Amino acid sequence: MTAVPQLVCSYCHQRVEGTDLDFRFKLPDPLFAIPEAERPARISDSGDMVGADGVGVFVRVLLPVRLTEGYQITYGTWLCLMTREDFDRVRSLWHSPDYPSLVVDGVLANAIEPWGAPLVKRARVAVRHPDRVPYVEAIEDDEMGKVLTETWSRDWVLSAIPGEAWHGH
């Protein structure tokens, strides 16, 4: 059995308890390629939407994964919007009464461990709750699509996440 790291929130430094775990990516992987000193000037950030000229526009999405032993981990990851029309539609619906109707396709923009290399797979997201960002509903890849449909070993998944990266309650 693989040792599961002590889960400590990287923000408040309190121990993460419970079976419903959260892991949040601060930025999409492509934006980390921008030198840190240049990020404030180059990255436009409105919280749940970020972008940079020449890189793309991204919206925060949730990727829930079922784990053994009754656990679940929800990755707060990013979806790269594919067209300007998608961006305009998402932006117009984001704070409107029609937000619950939002469904959009894009490309997942973070490497999610322990599944390895960046997902960089097309995905469809939809709103499940009007007060939350959209959830990943489908991943257009036979192997990566299993992330949404199968139950994964809790120890295997949690041991792949750096201890300093957790954000919890």
Contacts in CASP RR format, 6 or more apart in sequence:
PFRMAT RR
TARGET T0000
AUTHOR 0000-0000-0000
METHOD contacts of the structure
MODEL  1
MTAVPQLVCSYCHQRVEGTDLDFRFKLPDPLFAIPEAERPARISDSGDMV
GADGVGVFVRVLLPVRLTEGYQITYGTWLCLMTREDFDRVRSLWHSPDYP
SLVVDGVLANAIEPWGAPLVKRARVAVRHPDRVPYVEAIEDDEMGKVLTE
TWSRDWVLSAIPGEAWHGH
1 155 0 8 1.000
2 155 0 8 1.000
2 156 0 8 1.000
2 159 0 8 1.000
3 155 0 8 1.000
3 159 0 8 1.000
4 154 0 8 1.000
4 155 0 8 1.000
4 158 0 8 1.000
4 159 0 8 1.000
5 158 0 8 1.000
5 159 0 8 1.000
5 161 0 8 1.000
5 162 0 8 1.000
5 163 0 8 1.000
6 15 0 8 1.000
6 163 0 8 1.000
7 15 0 8 1.000
7 16 0 8 1.000
7 21 0 8 1.000
7 158 0 8 1.000
7 163 0 8 1.000
7 166 0 8 1.000
7 168 0 8 1.000
8 14 0 8 1.000
8 15 0 8 1.000
8 16 0 8 1.000
8 163 0 8 1.000
8 164 0 8 1.000
8 166 0 8 1.000
9 15 0 8 1.000
9 16 0 8 1.000
9 166 0 8 1.000
9 167 0 8 1.000
9 168 0 8 1.000
9 169 0 8 1.000
10 163 0 8 1.000
10 164 0 8 1.000
10 165 0 8 1.000
10 166 0 8 1.000
10 167 0 8 1.000
11 167 0 8 1.000
11 168 0 8 1.000
12 168 0 8 1.000
14 168 0 8 1.000
14 169 0 8 1.000
16 166 0 8 1.000
16 168 0 8 1.000
16 169 0 8 1.000
17 169 0 8 1.000
19 69 0 8 1.000
19 70 0 8 1.000
19 71 0 8 1.000
19 72 0 8 1.000
20 71 0 8 1.000
20 72 0 8 1.000
20 74 0 8 1.000
21 71 0 8 1.000
21 72 0 8 1.000
21 73 0 8 1.000
21 74 0 8 1.000
21 158 0 8 1.000
21 166 0 8 1.000
21 168 0 8 1.000
22 73 0 8 1.000
22 74 0 8 1.000
22 76 0 8 1.000
22 167 0 8 1.000
22 168 0 8 1.000
23 73 0 8 1.000
23 74 0 8 1.000
23 75 0 8 1.000
23 76 0 8 1.000
23 161 0 8 1.000
23 165 0 8 1.000
23 166 0 8 1.000
23 167 0 8 1.000
24 75 0 8 1.000
24 76 0 8 1.000
24 167 0 8 1.000
25 75 0 8 1.000
25 76 0 8 1.000
25 77 0 8 1.000
25 78 0 8 1.000
25 110 0 8 1.000
27 43 0 8 1.000
27 50 0 8 1.000
27 78 0 8 1.000
28 50 0 8 1.000
28 58 0 8 1.000
28 78 0 8 1.000
28 80 0 8 1.000
28 109 0 8 1.000
28 110 0 8 1.000
29 109 0 8 1.000
29 110 0 8 1.000
29 111 0 8 1.000
29 118 0 8 1.000
30 55 0 8 1.000
30 56 0 8 1.000
30 80 0 8 1.000
30 109 0 8 1.000
31 39 0 8 1.000
31 43 0 8 1.000
31 50 0 8 1.000
31 51 0 8 1.000
31 52 0 8 1.000
31 55 0 8 1.000
31 58 0 8 1.000
33 55 0 8 1.000
34 42 0 8 1.000
34 43 0 8 1.000
34 52 0 8 1.000
34 55 0 8 1.000
42 52 0 8 1.000
42 53 0 8 1.000
43 50 0 8 1.000
43 51 0 8 1.000
43 52 0 8 1.000
44 50 0 8 1.000
44 51 0 8 1.000
44 52 0 8 1.000
45 51 0 8 1.000
47 60 0 8 1.000
48 59 0 8 1.000
48 60 0 8 1.000
48 94 0 8 1.000
48 133 0 8 1.000
49 57 0 8 1.000
49 58 0 8 1.000
49 59 0 8 1.000
49 60 0 8 1.000
49 90 0 8 1.000
49 91 0 8 1.000
49 94 0 8 1.000
50 57 0 8 1.000
50 58 0 8 1.000
50 78 0 8 1.000
51 57 0 8 1.000
51 58 0 8 1.000
56 80 0 8 1.000
56 81 0 8 1.000
57 80 0 8 1.000
57 81 0 8 1.000
57 87 0 8 1.000
58 78 0 8 1.000
58 79 0 8 1.000
58 80 0 8 1.000
58 81 0 8 1.000
58 109 0 8 1.000
59 78 0 8 1.000
59 79 0 8 1.000
59 81 0 8 1.000
59 90 0 8 1.000
59 104 0 8 1.000
59 125 0 8 1.000
59 133 0 8 1.000
59 134 0 8 1.000
60 76 0 8 1.000
60 77 0 8 1.000
60 78 0 8 1.000
60 79 0 8 1.000
60 133 0 8 1.000
61 76 0 8 1.000
61 77 0 8 1.000
61 78 0 8 1.000
61 79 0 8 1.000
61 123 0 8 1.000
61 125 0 8 1.000
61 133 0 8 1.000
61 134 0 8 1.000
61 135 0 8 1.000
61 136 0 8 1.000
62 74 0 8 1.000
62 75 0 8 1.000
62 76 0 8 1.000
62 77 0 8 1.000
62 132 0 8 1.000
62 133 0 8 1.000
62 134 0 8 1.000
62 135 0 8 1.000
62 136 0 8 1.000
63 74 0 8 1.000
63 75 0 8 1.000
63 76 0 8 1.000
63 77 0 8 1.000
63 108 0 8 1.000
63 112 0 8 1.000
63 135 0 8 1.000
63 136 0 8 1.000
63 147 0 8 1.000
63 148 0 8 1.000
64 72 0 8 1.000
64 73 0 8 1.000
64 74 0 8 1.000
64 75 0 8 1.000
64 135 0 8 1.000
64 136 0 8 1.000
64 148 0 8 1.000
65 72 0 8 1.000
65 73 0 8 1.000
65 74 0 8 1.000
65 75 0 8 1.000
65 147 0 8 1.000
65 148 0 8 1.000
65 152 0 8 1.000
65 157 0 8 1.000
66 72 0 8 1.000
66 150 0 8 1.000
66 151 0 8 1.000
66 152 0 8 1.000
67 73 0 8 1.000
67 151 0 8 1.000
67 152 0 8 1.000
67 153 0 8 1.000
67 154 0 8 1.000
67 157 0 8 1.000
67 158 0 8 1.000
68 151 0 8 1.000
68 152 0 8 1.000
68 153 0 8 1.000
68 154 0 8 1.000
69 154 0 8 1.000
70 154 0 8 1.000
71 154 0 8 1.000
71 158 0 8 1.000
73 157 0 8 1.000
73 158 0 8 1.000
75 110 0 8 1.000
75 112 0 8 1.000
76 133 0 8 1.000
77 108 0 8 1.000
77 109 0 8 1.000
77 110 0 8 1.000
77 112 0 8 1.000
77 136 0 8 1.000
78 108 0 8 1.000
78 109 0 8 1.000
78 110 0 8 1.000
79 104 0 8 1.000
79 106 0 8 1.000
79 107 0 8 1.000
79 108 0 8 1.000
79 109 0 8 1.000
79 123 0 8 1.000
79 125 0 8 1.000
79 134 0 8 1.000
79 136 0 8 1.000
80 106 0 8 1.000
80 107 0 8 1.000
80 108 0 8 1.000
80 109 0 8 1.000
81 87 0 8 1.000
81 90 0 8 1.000
81 104 0 8 1.000
81 106 0 8 1.000
82 105 0 8 1.000
82 106 0 8 1.000
82 107 0 8 1.000
86 104 0 8 1.000
86 105 0 8 1.000
86 106 0 8 1.000
89 102 0 8 1.000
89 104 0 8 1.000
90 102 0 8 1.000
90 104 0 8 1.000
93 99 0 8 1.000
93 101 0 8 1.000
93 102 0 8 1.000
94 102 0 8 1.000
99 127 0 8 1.000
99 130 0 8 1.000
100 127 0 8 1.000
100 130 0 8 1.000
101 127 0 8 1.000
102 126 0 8 1.000
102 127 0 8 1.000
102 134 0 8 1.000
103 124 0 8 1.000
103 125 0 8 1.000
103 126 0 8 1.000
103 127 0 8 1.000
103 134 0 8 1.000
103 137 0 8 1.000
104 124 0 8 1.000
104 125 0 8 1.000
104 134 0 8 1.000
105 122 0 8 1.000
105 123 0 8 1.000
105 124 0 8 1.000
105 125 0 8 1.000
106 122 0 8 1.000
106 123 0 8 1.000
106 124 0 8 1.000
106 125 0 8 1.000
107 120 0 8 1.000
107 121 0 8 1.000
107 122 0 8 1.000
107 123 0 8 1.000
108 118 0 8 1.000
108 119 0 8 1.000
108 120 0 8 1.000
108 121 0 8 1.000
108 123 0 8 1.000
108 136 0 8 1.000
108 139 0 8 1.000
109 118 0 8 1.000
109 120 0 8 1.000
110 118 0 8 1.000
110 119 0 8 1.000
111 117 0 8 1.000
111 118 0 8 1.000
111 119 0 8 1.000
112 119 0 8 1.000
112 147 0 8 1.000
113 160 0 8 1.000
113 161 0 8 1.000
114 156 0 8 1.000
114 157 0 8 1.000
114 159 0 8 1.000
114 160 0 8 1.000
115 144 0 8 1.000
115 147 0 8 1.000
119 139 0 8 1.000
119 141 0 8 1.000
119 144 0 8 1.000
121 139 0 8 1.000
121 140 0 8 1.000
121 141 0 8 1.000
121 144 0 8 1.000
121 145 0 8 1.000
122 139 0 8 1.000
122 140 0 8 1.000
122 141 0 8 1.000
123 136 0 8 1.000
123 137 0 8 1.000
123 138 0 8 1.000
123 139 0 8 1.000
123 140 0 8 1.000
124 136 0 8 1.000
124 137 0 8 1.000
124 138 0 8 1.000
124 140 0 8 1.000
125 134 0 8 1.000
125 135 0 8 1.000
125 136 0 8 1.000
125 137 0 8 1.000
126 134 0 8 1.000
126 135 0 8 1.000
126 137 0 8 1.000
127 134 0 8 1.000
127 135 0 8 1.000
128 134 0 8 1.000
128 135 0 8 1.000
136 148 0 8 1.000
137 148 0 8 1.000
138 145 0 8 1.000
138 148 0 8 1.000
139 145 0 8 1.000
139 147 0 8 1.000
139 148 0 8 1.000
END
